[in-house]
Amino acid sequence: MTTPKEYLAKAAATLIELEAATSEGERTRLRRARGVYLRLANHEAEGAARAAMAPLPRIKPEKPSGTPERTIPNYFK
């Protein structure tokens, strides 16, 4: 699996290629590729941070509710 540092290195390499690009189509492709690499690097880092965090404790009521279970009367027997 590719690490965020590798994605950042690819983004830097793409930026160097972008400076040397000659056609508008090539520039567009390299700009998009660089954006994708930056998003992937950021997503990997956020995902790792989220995975390291423990889930929040579940909120439970202090006492059970006092309402009894309701039954619907059957008037059509």
PyMOL Python script that loads the backbone (N, CA, C, O; Angstrom):
from pymol import cmd

cmd.read_pdbstr("""\
ATOM      1  N   MET A   1       0.847  -1.174   0.000  1.00  0.00           N
ATOM      2  CA  MET A   1       0.000   0.000   0.000  1.00  0.00           C
ATOM      3  C   MET A   1       0.892   1.238   0.000  1.00  0.00           C
ATOM      4  O   MET A   1       1.923   1.277   0.673  1.00  0.00           O
ATOM      5  N   THR A   2       0.489   2.225  -0.749  1.00  0.00           N
ATOM      6  CA  THR A   2       1.263   3.446  -0.868  1.00  0.00           C
ATOM      7  C   THR A   2       1.047   4.319   0.368  1.00  0.00           C
ATOM      8  O   THR A   2      -0.079   4.460   0.847  1.00  0.00           O
ATOM      9  N   THR A   3       2.120   4.898   0.874  1.00  0.00           N
ATOM     10  CA  THR A   3       2.040   5.745   2.062  1.00  0.00           C
ATOM     11  C   THR A   3       1.820   7.197   1.660  1.00  0.00           C
ATOM     12  O   THR A   3       2.051   7.559   0.506  1.00  0.00           O
ATOM     13  N   PRO A   4       1.379   8.030   2.589  1.00  0.00           N
ATOM     14  CA  PRO A   4       1.191   9.449   2.270  1.00  0.00           C
ATOM     15  C   PRO A   4       2.483  10.125   1.800  1.00  0.00           C
ATOM     16  O   PRO A   4       2.445  11.010   0.945  1.00  0.00           O
ATOM     17  N   LYS A   5       3.618   9.711   2.353  1.00  0.00           N
ATOM     18  CA  LYS A   5       4.886  10.318   1.930  1.00  0.00           C
ATOM     19  C   LYS A   5       5.188  10.004   0.464  1.00  0.00           C
ATOM     20  O   LYS A   5       5.713  10.850  -0.259  1.00  0.00           O
ATOM     21  N   GLU A   6       4.858   8.798   0.033  1.00  0.00           N
ATOM     22  CA  GLU A   6       5.070   8.435  -1.366  1.00  0.00           C
ATOM     23  C   GLU A   6       4.153   9.236  -2.283  1.00  0.00           C
ATOM     24  O   GLU A   6       4.570   9.655  -3.363  1.00  0.00           O
ATOM     25  N   TYR A   7       2.904   9.454  -1.860  1.00  0.00           N
ATOM     26  CA  TYR A   7       1.993  10.275  -2.646  1.00  0.00           C
ATOM     27  C   TYR A   7       2.496  11.713  -2.741  1.00  0.00           C
ATOM     28  O   TYR A   7       2.406  12.336  -3.799  1.00  0.00           O
ATOM     29  N   LEU A   8       3.021  12.237  -1.646  1.00  0.00           N
ATOM     30  CA  LEU A   8       3.567  13.599  -1.680  1.00  0.00           C
ATOM     31  C   LEU A   8       4.775  13.684  -2.602  1.00  0.00           C
ATOM     32  O   LEU A   8       4.965  14.692  -3.283  1.00  0.00           O
ATOM     33  N   ALA A   9       5.590  12.641  -2.631  1.00  0.00           N
ATOM     34  CA  ALA A   9       6.737  12.613  -3.534  1.00  0.00           C
ATOM     35  C   ALA A   9       6.271  12.575  -4.990  1.00  0.00           C
ATOM     36  O   ALA A   9       6.853  13.233  -5.852  1.00  0.00           O
ATOM     37  N   LYS A  10       5.213  11.797  -5.257  1.00  0.00           N
ATOM     38  CA  LYS A  10       4.663  11.750  -6.615  1.00  0.00           C
ATOM     39  C   LYS A  10       4.096  13.109  -7.012  1.00  0.00           C
ATOM     40  O   LYS A  10       4.238  13.531  -8.159  1.00  0.00           O
ATOM     41  N   ALA A  11       3.450  13.796  -6.061  1.00  0.00           N
ATOM     42  CA  ALA A  11       2.902  15.119  -6.348  1.00  0.00           C
ATOM     43  C   ALA A  11       4.022  16.098  -6.668  1.00  0.00           C
ATOM     44  O   ALA A  11       3.878  16.926  -7.567  1.00  0.00           O
ATOM     45  N   ALA A  12       5.136  16.016  -5.946  1.00  0.00           N
ATOM     46  CA  ALA A  12       6.275  16.888  -6.211  1.00  0.00           C
ATOM     47  C   ALA A  12       6.883  16.591  -7.584  1.00  0.00           C
ATOM     48  O   ALA A  12       7.259  17.511  -8.311  1.00  0.00           O
ATOM     49  N   ALA A  13       6.977  15.320  -7.934  1.00  0.00           N
ATOM     50  CA  ALA A  13       7.511  14.946  -9.239  1.00  0.00           C
ATOM     51  C   ALA A  13       6.584  15.418 -10.360  1.00  0.00           C
ATOM     52  O   ALA A  13       7.045  15.837 -11.422  1.00  0.00           O
ATOM     53  N   THR A  14       5.290  15.348 -10.117  1.00  0.00           N
ATOM     54  CA  THR A  14       4.326  15.809 -11.105  1.00  0.00           C
ATOM     55  C   THR A  14       4.429  17.317 -11.302  1.00  0.00           C
ATOM     56  O   THR A  14       4.269  17.809 -12.419  1.00  0.00           O
ATOM     57  N   LEU A  15       4.696  18.053 -10.223  1.00  0.00           N
ATOM     58  CA  LEU A  15       4.863  19.500 -10.316  1.00  0.00           C
ATOM     59  C   LEU A  15       6.072  19.852 -11.183  1.00  0.00           C
ATOM     60  O   LEU A  15       6.024  20.810 -11.955  1.00  0.00           O
ATOM     61  N   ILE A  16       7.140  19.090 -11.060  1.00  0.00           N
ATOM     62  CA  ILE A  16       8.334  19.318 -11.886  1.00  0.00           C
ATOM     63  C   ILE A  16       8.015  19.038 -13.349  1.00  0.00           C
ATOM     64  O   ILE A  16       8.439  19.782 -14.234  1.00  0.00           O
ATOM     65  N   GLU A  17       7.254  17.947 -13.607  1.00  0.00           N
ATOM     66  CA  GLU A  17       6.847  17.630 -14.971  1.00  0.00           C
ATOM     67  C   GLU A  17       5.928  18.719 -15.533  1.00  0.00           C
ATOM     68  O   GLU A  17       5.968  19.020 -16.726  1.00  0.00           O
ATOM     69  N   LEU A  18       5.106  19.301 -14.665  1.00  0.00           N
ATOM     70  CA  LEU A  18       4.174  20.345 -15.088  1.00  0.00           C
ATOM     71  C   LEU A  18       4.923  21.571 -15.603  1.00  0.00           C
ATOM     72  O   LEU A  18       4.495  22.202 -16.570  1.00  0.00           O
ATOM     73  N   GLU A  19       6.034  21.907 -14.962  1.00  0.00           N
ATOM     74  CA  GLU A  19       6.829  23.054 -15.412  1.00  0.00           C
ATOM     75  C   GLU A  19       7.418  22.809 -16.801  1.00  0.00           C
ATOM     76  O   GLU A  19       7.617  23.753 -17.565  1.00  0.00           O
ATOM     77  N   ALA A  20       7.695  21.552 -17.129  1.00  0.00           N
ATOM     78  CA  ALA A  20       8.300  21.223 -18.417  1.00  0.00           C
ATOM     79  C   ALA A  20       7.262  20.888 -19.490  1.00  0.00           C
ATOM     80  O   ALA A  20       7.626  20.638 -20.639  1.00  0.00           O
ATOM     81  N   ALA A  21       5.984  20.879 -19.134  1.00  0.00           N
ATOM     82  CA  ALA A  21       4.932  20.507 -20.091  1.00  0.00           C
ATOM     83  C   ALA A  21       4.846  21.533 -21.217  1.00  0.00           C
ATOM     84  O   ALA A  21       5.029  22.731 -21.004  1.00  0.00           O
ATOM     85  N   THR A  22       4.564  21.035 -22.418  1.00  0.00           N
ATOM     86  CA  THR A  22       4.506  21.919 -23.579  1.00  0.00           C
ATOM     87  C   THR A  22       3.086  22.165 -24.068  1.00  0.00           C
ATOM     88  O   THR A  22       2.787  23.265 -24.534  1.00  0.00           O
ATOM     89  N   SER A  23       2.219  21.194 -23.978  1.00  0.00           N
ATOM     90  CA  SER A  23       0.847  21.370 -24.489  1.00  0.00           C
ATOM     91  C   SER A  23      -0.132  21.595 -23.345  1.00  0.00           C
ATOM     92  O   SER A  23       0.124  21.224 -22.199  1.00  0.00           O
ATOM     93  N   GLU A  24      -1.256  22.210 -23.683  1.00  0.00           N
ATOM     94  CA  GLU A  24      -2.283  22.487 -22.678  1.00  0.00           C
ATOM     95  C   GLU A  24      -2.916  21.195 -22.158  1.00  0.00           C
ATOM     96  O   GLU A  24      -3.267  21.105 -20.981  1.00  0.00           O
ATOM     97  N   GLY A  25      -3.059  20.207 -23.023  1.00  0.00           N
ATOM     98  CA  GLY A  25      -3.623  18.925 -22.599  1.00  0.00           C
ATOM     99  C   GLY A  25      -2.743  18.233 -21.582  1.00  0.00           C
ATOM    100  O   GLY A  25      -3.231  17.644 -20.617  1.00  0.00           O
ATOM    101  N   GLU A  26      -1.449  18.307 -21.802  1.00  0.00           N
ATOM    102  CA  GLU A  26      -0.500  17.701 -20.864  1.00  0.00           C
ATOM    103  C   GLU A  26      -0.511  18.445 -19.529  1.00  0.00           C
ATOM    104  O   GLU A  26      -0.439  17.826 -18.467  1.00  0.00           O
ATOM    105  N   ARG A  27      -0.601  19.771 -19.589  1.00  0.00           N
ATOM    106  CA  ARG A  27      -0.662  20.560 -18.339  1.00  0.00           C
ATOM    107  C   ARG A  27      -1.908  20.206 -17.533  1.00  0.00           C
ATOM    108  O   ARG A  27      -1.845  20.047 -16.313  1.00  0.00           O
ATOM    109  N   THR A  28      -3.024  20.084 -18.215  1.00  0.00           N
ATOM    110  CA  THR A  28      -4.278  19.739 -17.533  1.00  0.00           C
ATOM    111  C   THR A  28      -4.170  18.371 -16.880  1.00  0.00           C
ATOM    112  O   THR A  28      -4.559  18.197 -15.725  1.00  0.00           O
ATOM    113  N   ARG A  29      -3.649  17.415 -17.607  1.00  0.00           N
ATOM    114  CA  ARG A  29      -3.505  16.058 -17.064  1.00  0.00           C
ATOM    115  C   ARG A  29      -2.607  16.053 -15.836  1.00  0.00           C
ATOM    116  O   ARG A  29      -2.917  15.392 -14.845  1.00  0.00           O
ATOM    117  N   LEU A  30      -1.493  16.788 -15.890  1.00  0.00           N
ATOM    118  CA  LEU A  30      -0.561  16.811 -14.765  1.00  0.00           C
ATOM    119  C   LEU A  30      -1.146  17.566 -13.568  1.00  0.00           C
ATOM    120  O   LEU A  30      -0.910  17.184 -12.422  1.00  0.00           O
ATOM    121  N   ARG A  31      -1.909  18.640 -13.828  1.00  0.00           N
ATOM    122  CA  ARG A  31      -2.549  19.355 -12.713  1.00  0.00           C
ATOM    123  C   ARG A  31      -3.541  18.456 -11.991  1.00  0.00           C
ATOM    124  O   ARG A  31      -3.594  18.430 -10.761  1.00  0.00           O
ATOM    125  N   ARG A  32      -4.323  17.722 -12.770  1.00  0.00           N
ATOM    126  CA  ARG A  32      -5.300  16.802 -12.173  1.00  0.00           C
ATOM    127  C   ARG A  32      -4.603  15.677 -11.411  1.00  0.00           C
ATOM    128  O   ARG A  32      -5.032  15.306 -10.318  1.00  0.00           O
ATOM    129  N   ALA A  33      -3.544  15.143 -11.977  1.00  0.00           N
ATOM    130  CA  ALA A  33      -2.808  14.066 -11.310  1.00  0.00           C
ATOM    131  C   ALA A  33      -2.217  14.551  -9.992  1.00  0.00           C
ATOM    132  O   ALA A  33      -2.250  13.840  -8.988  1.00  0.00           O
ATOM    133  N   ARG A  34      -1.679  15.764 -10.006  1.00  0.00           N
ATOM    134  CA  ARG A  34      -1.106  16.313  -8.769  1.00  0.00           C
ATOM    135  C   ARG A  34      -2.186  16.478  -7.702  1.00  0.00           C
ATOM    136  O   ARG A  34      -1.955  16.166  -6.534  1.00  0.00           O
ATOM    137  N   GLY A  35      -3.368  16.968  -8.098  1.00  0.00           N
ATOM    138  CA  GLY A  35      -4.476  17.110  -7.149  1.00  0.00           C
ATOM    139  C   GLY A  35      -4.905  15.776  -6.570  1.00  0.00           C
ATOM    140  O   GLY A  35      -5.212  15.675  -5.382  1.00  0.00           O
ATOM    141  N   VAL A  36      -4.926  14.760  -7.407  1.00  0.00           N
ATOM    142  CA  VAL A  36      -5.310  13.419  -6.934  1.00  0.00           C
ATOM    143  C   VAL A  36      -4.282  12.908  -5.931  1.00  0.00           C
ATOM    144  O   VAL A  36      -4.650  12.361  -4.891  1.00  0.00           O
ATOM    145  N   TYR A  37      -3.004  13.080  -6.233  1.00  0.00           N
ATOM    146  CA  TYR A  37      -1.958  12.621  -5.306  1.00  0.00           C
ATOM    147  C   TYR A  37      -2.053  13.346  -3.968  1.00  0.00           C
ATOM    148  O   TYR A  37      -1.887  12.729  -2.916  1.00  0.00           O
ATOM    149  N   LEU A  38      -2.317  14.640  -3.999  1.00  0.00           N
ATOM    150  CA  LEU A  38      -2.432  15.393  -2.744  1.00  0.00           C
ATOM    151  C   LEU A  38      -3.648  14.938  -1.940  1.00  0.00           C
ATOM    152  O   LEU A  38      -3.574  14.799  -0.719  1.00  0.00           O
ATOM    153  N   ARG A  39      -4.773  14.707  -2.631  1.00  0.00           N
ATOM    154  CA  ARG A  39      -5.957  14.219  -1.920  1.00  0.00           C
ATOM    155  C   ARG A  39      -5.730  12.842  -1.329  1.00  0.00           C
ATOM    156  O   ARG A  39      -6.148  12.573  -0.202  1.00  0.00           O
ATOM    157  N   LEU A  40      -5.071  11.965  -2.078  1.00  0.00           N
ATOM    158  CA  LEU A  40      -4.798  10.621  -1.558  1.00  0.00           C
ATOM    159  C   LEU A  40      -3.876  10.677  -0.349  1.00  0.00           C
ATOM    160  O   LEU A  40      -4.072   9.937   0.615  1.00  0.00           O
ATOM    161  N   ALA A  41      -2.874  11.545  -0.393  1.00  0.00           N
ATOM    162  CA  ALA A  41      -1.959  11.670   0.747  1.00  0.00           C
ATOM    163  C   ALA A  41      -2.709  12.159   1.979  1.00  0.00           C
ATOM    164  O   ALA A  41      -2.494  11.653   3.080  1.00  0.00           O
ATOM    165  N   ASN A  42      -3.576  13.125   1.801  1.00  0.00           N
ATOM    166  CA  ASN A  42      -4.343  13.672   2.913  1.00  0.00           C
ATOM    167  C   ASN A  42      -5.332  12.639   3.443  1.00  0.00           C
ATOM    168  O   ASN A  42      -5.501  12.506   4.655  1.00  0.00           O
ATOM    169  N   HIS A  43      -5.978  11.916   2.551  1.00  0.00           N
ATOM    170  CA  HIS A  43      -6.959  10.908   2.957  1.00  0.00           C
ATOM    171  C   HIS A  43      -6.296   9.789   3.764  1.00  0.00           C
ATOM    172  O   HIS A  43      -6.843   9.335   4.769  1.00  0.00           O
ATOM    173  N   GLU A  44      -5.117   9.349   3.320  1.00  0.00           N
ATOM    174  CA  GLU A  44      -4.385   8.296   4.050  1.00  0.00           C
ATOM    175  C   GLU A  44      -4.041   8.767   5.458  1.00  0.00           C
ATOM    176  O   GLU A  44      -4.207   8.019   6.422  1.00  0.00           O
ATOM    177  N   ALA A  45      -3.565   9.999   5.578  1.00  0.00           N
ATOM    178  CA  ALA A  45      -3.175  10.503   6.894  1.00  0.00           C
ATOM    179  C   ALA A  45      -4.391  10.628   7.806  1.00  0.00           C
ATOM    180  O   ALA A  45      -4.320  10.273   8.982  1.00  0.00           O
ATOM    181  N   GLU A  46      -5.507  11.128   7.275  1.00  0.00           N
ATOM    182  CA  GLU A  46      -6.711  11.251   8.088  1.00  0.00           C
ATOM    183  C   GLU A  46      -7.243   9.883   8.492  1.00  0.00           C
ATOM    184  O   GLU A  46      -7.697   9.696   9.621  1.00  0.00           O
ATOM    185  N   GLY A  47      -7.188   8.936   7.576  1.00  0.00           N
ATOM    186  CA  GLY A  47      -7.668   7.588   7.877  1.00  0.00           C
ATOM    187  C   GLY A  47      -6.846   6.929   8.962  1.00  0.00           C
ATOM    188  O   GLY A  47      -7.392   6.253   9.834  1.00  0.00           O
ATOM    189  N   ALA A  48      -5.540   7.118   8.917  1.00  0.00           N
ATOM    190  CA  ALA A  48      -4.682   6.543   9.954  1.00  0.00           C
ATOM    191  C   ALA A  48      -4.957   7.190  11.304  1.00  0.00           C
ATOM    192  O   ALA A  48      -4.961   6.510  12.330  1.00  0.00           O
ATOM    193  N   ALA A  49      -5.186   8.498  11.310  1.00  0.00           N
ATOM    194  CA  ALA A  49      -5.490   9.194  12.568  1.00  0.00           C
ATOM    195  C   ALA A  49      -6.826   8.730  13.135  1.00  0.00           C
ATOM    196  O   ALA A  49      -6.962   8.529  14.342  1.00  0.00           O
ATOM    197  N   ARG A  50      -7.820   8.559  12.247  1.00  0.00           N
ATOM    198  CA  ARG A  50      -9.129   8.102  12.710  1.00  0.00           C
ATOM    199  C   ARG A  50      -9.065   6.684  13.243  1.00  0.00           C
ATOM    200  O   ARG A  50      -9.736   6.358  14.221  1.00  0.00           O
ATOM    201  N   ALA A  51      -8.266   5.837  12.612  1.00  0.00           N
ATOM    202  CA  ALA A  51      -8.159   4.448  13.056  1.00  0.00           C
ATOM    203  C   ALA A  51      -7.473   4.359  14.411  1.00  0.00           C
ATOM    204  O   ALA A  51      -7.758   3.450  15.191  1.00  0.00           O
ATOM    205  N   ALA A  52      -6.573   5.290  14.698  1.00  0.00           N
ATOM    206  CA  ALA A  52      -5.859   5.266  15.972  1.00  0.00           C
ATOM    207  C   ALA A  52      -6.746   5.719  17.129  1.00  0.00           C
ATOM    208  O   ALA A  52      -6.497   5.364  18.281  1.00  0.00           O
ATOM    209  N   MET A  53      -7.771   6.496  16.827  1.00  0.00           N
ATOM    210  CA  MET A  53      -8.659   6.990  17.881  1.00  0.00           C
ATOM    211  C   MET A  53      -9.605   5.884  18.328  1.00  0.00           C
ATOM    212  O   MET A  53     -10.051   5.067  17.523  1.00  0.00           O
ATOM    213  N   ALA A  54      -9.902   5.870  19.610  1.00  0.00           N
ATOM    214  CA  ALA A  54     -10.864   4.899  20.138  1.00  0.00           C
ATOM    215  C   ALA A  54     -12.275   5.418  19.881  1.00  0.00           C
ATOM    216  O   ALA A  54     -12.485   6.630  19.847  1.00  0.00           O
ATOM    217  N   PRO A  55     -13.240   4.528  19.702  1.00  0.00           N
ATOM    218  CA  PRO A  55     -14.607   5.011  19.486  1.00  0.00           C
ATOM    219  C   PRO A  55     -15.152   5.666  20.751  1.00  0.00           C
ATOM    220  O   PRO A  55     -14.774   5.304  21.865  1.00  0.00           O
ATOM    221  N   LEU A  56     -16.033   6.621  20.566  1.00  0.00           N
ATOM    222  CA  LEU A  56     -16.632   7.318  21.696  1.00  0.00           C
ATOM    223  C   LEU A  56     -17.539   6.367  22.468  1.00  0.00           C
ATOM    224  O   LEU A  56     -18.153   5.480  21.875  1.00  0.00           O
ATOM    225  N   PRO A  57     -17.630   6.544  23.789  1.00  0.00           N
ATOM    226  CA  PRO A  57     -18.520   5.673  24.561  1.00  0.00           C
ATOM    227  C   PRO A  57     -19.978   5.912  24.161  1.00  0.00           C
ATOM    228  O   PRO A  57     -20.379   7.029  23.836  1.00  0.00           O
ATOM    229  N   ARG A  58     -20.734   4.859  24.196  1.00  0.00           N
ATOM    230  CA  ARG A  58     -22.133   4.948  23.823  1.00  0.00           C
ATOM    231  C   ARG A  58     -22.935   5.603  24.941  1.00  0.00           C
ATOM    232  O   ARG A  58     -22.736   5.296  26.116  1.00  0.00           O
ATOM    233  N   ILE A  59     -23.827   6.493  24.579  1.00  0.00           N
ATOM    234  CA  ILE A  59     -24.647   7.190  25.567  1.00  0.00           C
ATOM    235  C   ILE A  59     -25.787   6.265  25.971  1.00  0.00           C
ATOM    236  O   ILE A  59     -26.541   5.783  25.125  1.00  0.00           O
ATOM    237  N   LYS A  60     -25.901   6.024  27.266  1.00  0.00           N
ATOM    238  CA  LYS A  60     -26.948   5.159  27.788  1.00  0.00           C
ATOM    239  C   LYS A  60     -27.779   5.959  28.784  1.00  0.00           C
ATOM    240  O   LYS A  60     -27.226   6.792  29.502  1.00  0.00           O
ATOM    241  N   PRO A  61     -29.072   5.736  28.850  1.00  0.00           N
ATOM    242  CA  PRO A  61     -29.879   6.457  29.833  1.00  0.00           C
ATOM    243  C   PRO A  61     -29.523   6.015  31.256  1.00  0.00           C
ATOM    244  O   PRO A  61     -29.147   4.866  31.489  1.00  0.00           O
ATOM    245  N   GLU A  62     -29.647   6.940  32.186  1.00  0.00           N
ATOM    246  CA  GLU A  62     -29.303   6.626  33.581  1.00  0.00           C
ATOM    247  C   GLU A  62     -30.269   5.610  34.177  1.00  0.00           C
ATOM    248  O   GLU A  62     -29.860   4.734  34.940  1.00  0.00           O
ATOM    249  N   LYS A  63     -31.528   5.723  33.835  1.00  0.00           N
ATOM    250  CA  LYS A  63     -32.510   4.771  34.338  1.00  0.00           C
ATOM    251  C   LYS A  63     -33.478   4.454  33.203  1.00  0.00           C
ATOM    252  O   LYS A  63     -33.660   5.272  32.300  1.00  0.00           O
ATOM    253  N   PRO A  64     -34.094   3.286  33.238  1.00  0.00           N
ATOM    254  CA  PRO A  64     -35.036   2.943  32.171  1.00  0.00           C
ATOM    255  C   PRO A  64     -36.245   3.865  32.212  1.00  0.00           C
ATOM    256  O   PRO A  64     -36.614   4.371  33.272  1.00  0.00           O
ATOM    257  N   SER A  65     -36.852   4.079  31.073  1.00  0.00           N
ATOM    258  CA  SER A  65     -38.006   4.972  31.030  1.00  0.00           C
ATOM    259  C   SER A  65     -39.164   4.346  31.806  1.00  0.00           C
ATOM    260  O   SER A  65     -39.300   3.124  31.855  1.00  0.00           O
ATOM    261  N   GLY A  66     -39.982   5.179  32.400  1.00  0.00           N
ATOM    262  CA  GLY A  66     -41.074   4.710  33.238  1.00  0.00           C
ATOM    263  C   GLY A  66     -42.354   4.463  32.484  1.00  0.00           C
ATOM    264  O   GLY A  66     -43.358   4.121  33.109  1.00  0.00           O
ATOM    265  N   THR A  67     -42.376   4.614  31.199  1.00  0.00           N
ATOM    266  CA  THR A  67     -43.612   4.405  30.451  1.00  0.00           C
ATOM    267  C   THR A  67     -43.814   2.916  30.191  1.00  0.00           C
ATOM    268  O   THR A  67     -42.927   2.252  29.654  1.00  0.00           O
ATOM    269  N   PRO A  68     -44.967   2.395  30.565  1.00  0.00           N
ATOM    270  CA  PRO A  68     -45.226   0.972  30.321  1.00  0.00           C
ATOM    271  C   PRO A  68     -45.504   0.744  28.835  1.00  0.00           C
ATOM    272  O   PRO A  68     -45.810   1.676  28.091  1.00  0.00           O
ATOM    273  N   GLU A  69     -45.393  -0.482  28.437  1.00  0.00           N
ATOM    274  CA  GLU A  69     -45.649  -0.846  27.059  1.00  0.00           C
ATOM    275  C   GLU A  69     -47.135  -0.696  26.764  1.00  0.00           C
ATOM    276  O   GLU A  69     -47.965  -1.194  27.524  1.00  0.00           O
ATOM    277  N   ARG A  70     -47.484  -0.021  25.678  1.00  0.00           N
ATOM    278  CA  ARG A  70     -48.883   0.225  25.352  1.00  0.00           C
ATOM    279  C   ARG A  70     -49.439  -0.911  24.519  1.00  0.00           C
ATOM    280  O   ARG A  70     -48.775  -1.443  23.630  1.00  0.00           O
ATOM    281  N   THR A  71     -50.658  -1.263  24.826  1.00  0.00           N
ATOM    282  CA  THR A  71     -51.347  -2.270  24.022  1.00  0.00           C
ATOM    283  C   THR A  71     -52.523  -1.593  23.345  1.00  0.00           C
ATOM    284  O   THR A  71     -53.174  -0.730  23.934  1.00  0.00           O
ATOM    285  N   ILE A  72     -52.788  -1.972  22.141  1.00  0.00           N
ATOM    286  CA  ILE A  72     -53.901  -1.399  21.393  1.00  0.00           C
ATOM    287  C   ILE A  72     -55.101  -2.310  21.574  1.00  0.00           C
ATOM    288  O   ILE A  72     -55.034  -3.492  21.235  1.00  0.00           O
ATOM    289  N   PRO A  73     -56.204  -1.782  22.105  1.00  0.00           N
ATOM    290  CA  PRO A  73     -57.382  -2.635  22.296  1.00  0.00           C
ATOM    291  C   PRO A  73     -57.989  -3.018  20.959  1.00  0.00           C
ATOM    292  O   PRO A  73     -57.990  -2.236  20.008  1.00  0.00           O
ATOM    293  N   ASN A  74     -58.504  -4.238  20.908  1.00  0.00           N
ATOM    294  CA  ASN A  74     -59.124  -4.732  19.696  1.00  0.00           C
ATOM    295  C   ASN A  74     -60.633  -4.643  19.891  1.00  0.00           C
ATOM    296  O   ASN A  74     -61.212  -5.469  20.597  1.00  0.00           O
ATOM    297  N   TYR A  75     -61.279  -3.655  19.277  1.00  0.00           N
ATOM    298  CA  TYR A  75     -62.702  -3.458  19.435  1.00  0.00           C
ATOM    299  C   TYR A  75     -63.534  -4.322  18.483  1.00  0.00           C
ATOM    300  O   TYR A  75     -64.755  -4.391  18.619  1.00  0.00           O
ATOM    301  N   PHE A  76     -62.896  -4.963  17.547  1.00  0.00           N
ATOM    302  CA  PHE A  76     -63.631  -5.685  16.518  1.00  0.00           C
ATOM    303  C   PHE A  76     -63.603  -7.190  16.711  1.00  0.00           C
ATOM    304  O   PHE A  76     -63.525  -7.919  15.723  1.00  0.00           O
ATOM    305  N   LYS A  77     -63.663  -7.682  17.925  1.00  0.00           N
ATOM    306  CA  LYS A  77     -63.663  -9.126  18.186  1.00  0.00           C
ATOM    307  C   LYS A  77     -65.056  -9.669  18.089  1.00  0.00           C
ATOM    308  O   LYS A  77     -65.266 -10.867  18.276  1.00  0.00           O
TER     309      LYS A  77
END
""", "prot")
cmd.dss("prot")
cmd.show_as("cartoon", "prot")
cmd.util.cbc("prot")
cmd.orient("prot")
